[in-house]
Each structure stands twice: as structure tokens, then as C-alpha cells.
């Protein structure tokens, strides 16, 4: 009996659920605007609300919106439980921008829910030229065929928020036009736009100047324009900026997105990278902007009940059935004309500084004893390439000795300008009692704004020296090649192996078979060893592919040796050729950049001294080694930017110092 009653109860319960489903509330579509009156170019927020829906909902079928620009800003989904009933609400958000005045009626917006097409009511809006001035003309917006699309989502990457997407395939308003196609950068243009064959996403690379002086800052910026649900994933190919000193601007963790119109078409724009470039010499340079990687979300249609849940904006990666399509975006090359600094009016103290600077001096004390050291601190600060600034020359002081002590650099990145502060400490040791004067120091720079040379002079400092019986202090000079001598690697002696001559007796015919079998066995062993070596080589290559940083560190010295061979050729030519002399110092700095980048696993593009110092500090490298590296860079920069001729023996010392620094760093 119980076996019969139980199935009957199940059938009754199922019928109750079916009856309740039949009397359930029907899905409804509601379209609303945040305001019914607006002015031309004022944004209107259109919300298409779908209530009591089940399953996946495709994007609405929008009517033709003549006279409006439209951007789709994604969907949101909500689930409510009231009195044991589940209520679902899905909202599609759009931004409308009217382009003409008049009274408009938006035709019903259609949405397919559960296989049945449902539509909203009419929406009316009045657009005026000025607030309160209505135009009596009325326009009706005709309906347009529908299309399918994907929902918007937000990206989990902190470097760039995801951008709302237009539904894939949805027809654009007639006011949209395709952005400019890629064209070679003209000499007078301020920027270029690159299109990858899709007018819904493109990359723009532009500079703020196309003609500059040598060592003057040029700002290079990258902006991503998109109408799609986009995730920026970094540069797959770094920009080619040969001939420029590079300083990167740190980007904000949360990049601000802005709406911008390009050729009467509205995009979401995000600035993804910004760097300052300083040309090292006059000439015409071409910057290749590189290639970025971005992924665009594409929505797969599915009738799964879970799709609506995972399409909720609460989930950062979009729909449960969404897939992402990778795009490689680039921009056309940019040509920069670099002018030489004028010769007219160039002061003798000029060493290549370009920008706008200030100088101040501080004397440690005004009264000292004979043979007692005092410190003169010279600070130069302002806007420009602070890394390449050389210390001012200290004139000869009678009965006193001067020594260059320490140099400190602080780099500032203020909005779109590179600047900073560089401090030089000079030790002065008076040799006799009485009074002496530290003469005025002179520092000069070229101001590109006014196209003039500026000369700064410090005040003279009078010092009183009291008699003392103490002997003069011993102050060691920091010579580039001296500090590294004690760190040379020990020379390993190779020994010789002496083998005795072995006498052998010619084997008979019986022994030859044994020799043949032994040879066959050796061949098998060699084949096995060859196979093992091939497997190990393949495993080694796979390991290097997975551990690129380890590979760079391992082969850093080998790559640097090839560069040293090129430097040796330039060193031999530098005695007769000025261009080779300057080229030697330029290549020496690049070689050290590449070696440190490989050894410390840094990007070879945009490497800076601050990054190198931080990496060396993490490796617990002695401060003396870091100072030698900075001193090496200072000499290279002084010659490259100031066009200063060094003595004939200096390139040899630089080669020697470079090899010694590599020997020390190879112990890391």
C-alpha cells in the first residue's frame, strides 16, 4: 500500500509546482532615462530593466538612434528572495549623447526572454540648444534589426580597469566613423594613431614635441582606446628608443578611464604608459613604439541557468561562458628632430646640462684649524636630466687642497616632468693659518624654453684658519682602477698530464674477434651517451625557457665578452678619431647597462641607476662596488653629453675597470 501512496504524493507535488509556474509573474522589460530634458552633448543614462526572467538573457535589440551617440556600459544582475519567491532583475546600461536639438521618441526596446520577444514602452526626451529652450520639432526613432552581444565586466588587474563593451556585432549609430588608419609619422605632427583593422580598439602613441634640443626632455605617452571589454596585458615588444636616455614615469595602480571622441566616435581611453626621453646627440631619430598585448572578451551564447548568475558584475571576469580573444596592437613610428645646442654664447663652464636649474652652496664651518678638513656642499636642483649633471669646477685655492668626496642623486617625477636634486660634497683642507676664501663656483646650463645659456654663481665663503700642530690628514683619492685590484679573481694554473708510453703486442686472429666485440660495445655506449646528452640538452633548454632570469644571469658574462671585443676595437680607433672616442663611451655605458640588466634580471629598456642600486642592495653588494659603478656611469655621461675629450689612456682604464667590476659581480 505504501508503495502505491508514495508515487501518488510525488505526482501531486509536481502538479502543484507546474500550476504555480503557470501563474508565476511574466517577464517585463522597462526602459527609463535618468532625465527627460537635456541639452546637446549632455550625457543621458538609459537603463533597460528586465524583471522576472529565467536563464540567460541576450543583450537588448536597440532601435536606430538617429541623432544620438551611444556607448554600452555593461549589465548588472540581482536576485531577491521575498516570501519564499525568487525574483531576478537584470539591467543593461547605456550612455546616450544627443547631437541635435528637438523632441525625440525612442521606440520600444526588444529583449528575448525565455525564447519569447518582449518589448519596453516608448521613452520621450526633449533636447535643447540651451537649458530651458525647447524646440517644437518632434522626431521618431525607427527600430533597427537586432544583434547579439556580450556583457561588460571588470578586470582584476590593478594596472588597468576593464572597459565596458558594446554588444558584439551591434550596429553602430550613423554618427560613428572609423578612426584614422596607420600612417607614417610626419615631422610636424604631434602624435599618431594606429588601427589594427578593428575600429573598436586601437593604440595611440604620441610625443609632446617633434623638434627638441639635445638632452631636452621629450614626453612619450601611450593611450589605449576601446569600445570593448578589454584587459591590458603589457608590452610584448618594448619600444625601440636608440639614441635616447630613458626615464619611466610610474603609473597609478587604478588608472582613470575617460570618455573621448575620436572622429565623432566615442571611446573609453586609458593612459597605460608614459616615459621621458632625452636625446644624447643631434640628428633625426625614429622611435618604434613597440607592441602591446590586450585581450577582448567575447560572449558565447548559452542557455545555461548559471550563465546569468556568472554574468553578474560582481564577478570580475564576466560571463561563465565568456572567452577572451588576444589582440596585438601597435602604433606607427614617430620621428624626432634633435637640434644641436647653439655655439653662440656657450660659457666655458658648460658641460651639457639642459633644463632649468638652481644652485646653492653650504660650508660646514667658518672657523677651522690648520690641516683640518671642512666640507663644501654644492646642491643643483631643478627640471631636466639630473643624472647627467657634472659637478662645478672648484678653482685653485692657494695653500689649500680640495678633494671630491661624495655625490648623491634624488630623482623626482612631477606630473609630466623629470627633475631632481644632485648634491656634491667637496672636502677642503687649509694648509696654513690665517684667512682664505673659497672662491665663487660657476655652473651653467642651457634653457630650451628661452634658447639661452644661463650661468649660476655661488657666493664666496671666507674661512678663518687657526694654528694647529697636527700633521695634515691622509685623504685617499678614489681612483677608478685602484679599488677593484683587490677583488681580482685568482689566476688558476693548469697542470699537465704525463702519460707513460704503453707497449702493445699485435694480437692474433683469435684476439681480433674480441677486439671487434669490444669496439661494438664501445659504439653502443657512445650512442647511449649521445642519446642521454641530447635528452639532457633538451631538458636544459626547457629549463631555461621556464627560468629566463636564471638563463640571463648565467650568460650575462658571455654576452658581455662579445661587447668587450667591440669596445677594444673602438679603443684602438679612439686615439685618432673623435667620433670613435665618443662612441666608445656610449657603447661602454650600453654594455654595462646590458650586463647589469641580465645579471640582476632587470628590463634592459628604461634601466636607471636607482633601479640598479636597489637590485645591488638586495644582492648585498658592497657600497664601494656600487660607487664604482656610479663613477663609471658619471664618466661615460660626462663624455657623451658634455662632449668632453678624455686623455688617451682613459679608455684603457675604463676597459680595465669594466672587467674588474664584472669579476666582482660574477660572484653573485
Rosetta blueprint (number, residue, H / E / L):
1 X L
2 X H
3 X H
4 X H
5 X H
6 X H
7 X H
8 X H
9 X H
10 X H
11 X H
12 X H
13 X H
14 X H
15 X H
16 X H
17 X H
18 X H
19 X H
20 X H
21 X H
22 X H
23 X L
24 X L
25 X L
26 X L
27 X L
28 X E
29 X E
30 X E
31 X E
32 X E
33 X E
34 X L
35 X L
36 X L
37 X E
38 X E
39 X E
40 X L
41 X L
42 X L
43 X E
44 X E
45 X E
46 X E
47 X E
48 X E
49 X E
50 X E
51 X E
52 X L
53 X L
54 X L
55 X L
56 X L
57 X L
58 X L
59 X L
60 X L
61 X E
62 X L
63 X L
64 X L
65 X L
66 X L
67 X L
68 X E
69 X E
70 X E
71 X E
72 X E
73 X E
74 X E
75 X E
76 X E
77 X E
78 X E
79 X E
80 X E
81 X E
82 X E
83 X L
84 X L
85 X E
86 X E
87 X E
88 X E
89 X E
90 X E
91 X E
92 X E
93 X E
94 X E
95 X E
96 X E
97 X E
98 X E
99 X L
100 X L
101 X L
102 X E
103 X E
104 X E
105 X E
106 X E
107 X L
108 X L
109 X L
110 X E
111 X E
112 X E
113 X E
114 X L
115 X L
116 X E
117 X E
118 X E
119 X E
120 X L
121 X L
122 X L
123 X E
124 X E
125 X E
126 X E
127 X E
128 X E
129 X L
130 X L
131 X L
132 X L
133 X L
134 X L
135 X L
136 X L
137 X L
138 X E
139 X E
140 X E
141 X E
142 X L
143 X L
144 X L
145 X L
146 X L
147 X L
148 X L
149 X L
150 X L
151 X L
152 X L
153 X L
154 X L
155 X L
156 X L
157 X L
158 X L
159 X L
160 X L
161 X L
162 X L
163 X L
164 X L
165 X L
166 X L
167 X L
168 X L
169 X L
170 X L
171 X L
172 X L
173 X L
174 X L
175 X L
176 X L
177 X L
178 X L
179 X L
180 X L
181 X L
182 X L
183 X L
184 X L
185 X L
186 X L
187 X L
188 X L
189 X L
190 X L
191 X E
192 X E
193 X E
194 X E
195 X E
196 X L
197 X L
198 X L
199 X L
200 X L
201 X E
202 X E
203 X E
204 X E
205 X E
206 X E
207 X E
208 X L
209 X L
210 X L
211 X E
212 X E
213 X E
214 X L
215 X L
216 X L
217 X E
218 X E
219 X E
220 X E
221 X E
222 X E
223 X E
224 X E
225 X E
226 X E
227 X L
228 X L
229 X L
230 X E
231 X E
232 X E
233 X E
234 X E
235 X E
236 X E
237 X E
238 X L
239 X L
240 X E
241 X L
242 X L
243 X L
244 X E
245 X E
246 X E
247 X E
248 X E
249 X L
250 X L
251 X L
252 X L
253 X L
254 X L
255 X L
256 X L
257 X L
258 X E
259 X E
260 X E
261 X E
262 X E
263 X L
264 X L
265 X E
266 X E
267 X E
268 X E
269 X E
270 X E
271 X E
272 X E
273 X E
274 X E
275 X E
276 X E
277 X E
278 X E
279 X E
280 X L
281 X L
282 X L
283 X E
284 X E
285 X E
286 X E
287 X E
288 X E
289 X L
290 X L
291 X E
292 X E
293 X E
294 X E
295 X E
296 X E
297 X E
298 X E
299 X E
300 X L
301 X L
302 X L
303 X L
304 X L
305 X H
306 X H
307 X H
308 X H
309 X H
310 X H
311 X L
312 X L
313 X L
314 X L
315 X L
316 X L
317 X L
318 X L
319 X L
320 X L
321 X L
322 X E
323 X E
324 X E
325 X E
326 X E
327 X E
328 X E
329 X E
330 X E
331 X L
332 X L
333 X L
334 X E
335 X E
336 X E
337 X E
338 X E
339 X E
340 X L
341 X L
342 X L
343 X L
344 X L
345 X L
346 X L
347 X L
348 X L
349 X L
350 X E
351 X E
352 X E
353 X E
354 X E
355 X E
356 X E
357 X E
358 X E
359 X E
360 X E
361 X E
362 X E
363 X E
364 X L
365 X L
366 X L
367 X E
368 X E
369 X E
370 X L
371 X L
372 X L
373 X E
374 X E
375 X E
376 X E
377 X E
378 X E
379 X E
380 X E
381 X E
382 X E
383 X E
384 X E
385 X L
386 X H
387 X H
388 X H
389 X L
390 X L
391 X L
392 X L
393 X L
394 X L
395 X L
396 X L
397 X L
398 X L
399 X L
400 X E
401 X E
402 X E
403 X E
404 X E
405 X E
406 X E
407 X E
408 X E
409 X E
410 X E
411 X E
412 X E
413 X E
414 X E
415 X L
416 X L
417 X E
418 X E
419 X E
420 X E
421 X E
422 X E
423 X E
424 X E
425 X E
426 X E
427 X E
428 X E
429 X E
430 X E
431 X L
432 X L
433 X L
434 X E
435 X E
436 X E
437 X E
438 X E
439 X L
440 X L
441 X L
442 X E
443 X E
444 X E
445 X E
446 X E
447 X E
448 X L
449 X L
450 X L
451 X L
452 X E
453 X E
454 X E
455 X E
456 X E
457 X E
458 X L
459 X L
460 X L
461 X E
462 X E
463 X E
464 X E
465 X E
466 X E
467 X L
468 X L
469 X L
470 X L
471 X L
472 X L
473 X L
474 X L
475 X L
476 X L
477 X L
478 X L
479 X L
480 X L
481 X L
482 X L
483 X L
484 X L
485 X H
486 X H
487 X H
488 X L
489 X L
490 X L
491 X L
492 X L
493 X L
494 X L
495 X L
496 X L
497 X L
498 X L
499 X L
500 X L
501 X L
502 X L
503 X L
504 X L
505 X L
506 X L
507 X L
508 X L
509 X H
510 X H
511 X H
512 X H
513 X H
514 X H
515 X H
516 X H
517 X H
518 X H
519 X H
520 X H
521 X H
522 X H
523 X H
524 X H
525 X H
526 X H
527 X H
528 X H
529 X H
530 X H
531 X H
532 X H
533 X H
534 X H
535 X H
536 X H
537 X H
538 X H
539 X H
540 X H
541 X H
542 X H
543 X H
544 X H
545 X H
546 X H
547 X L
548 X H
549 X H
550 X H
551 X H
552 X H
553 X H
554 X H
555 X H
556 X H
557 X H
558 X H
559 X H
560 X H
561 X H
562 X H
563 X H
564 X H
565 X H
566 X H
567 X H
568 X H
569 X H
570 X H
571 X H
572 X H
573 X H
574 X L
575 X L
576 X L
577 X L
578 X H
579 X H
580 X H
581 X H
582 X H
583 X H
584 X H
585 X H
586 X H
587 X H
588 X H
589 X H
590 X H
591 X H
592 X H
593 X H
594 X H
595 X H
596 X H
597 X H
598 X H
599 X H
600 X H
601 X L
602 X L
603 X L
604 X L
605 X L
606 X L
607 X L
608 X L
609 X H
610 X H
611 X H
612 X H
613 X H
614 X H
615 X H
616 X H
617 X H
618 X H
619 X L
620 X L
621 X L
622 X L
623 X H
624 X H
625 X H
626 X H
627 X H
628 X H
629 X H
630 X H
631 X H
632 X H
633 X H
634 X H
635 X H
636 X H
637 X H
638 X H
639 X H
640 X H
641 X H
642 X H
643 X L
644 X L
645 X L
646 X L
647 X L
648 X L
649 X L
650 X H
651 X H
652 X H
653 X H
654 X H
655 X H
656 X H
657 X H
658 X H
659 X H
660 X H
661 X H
662 X H
663 X H
664 X H
665 X H
666 X L
667 X L
668 X L
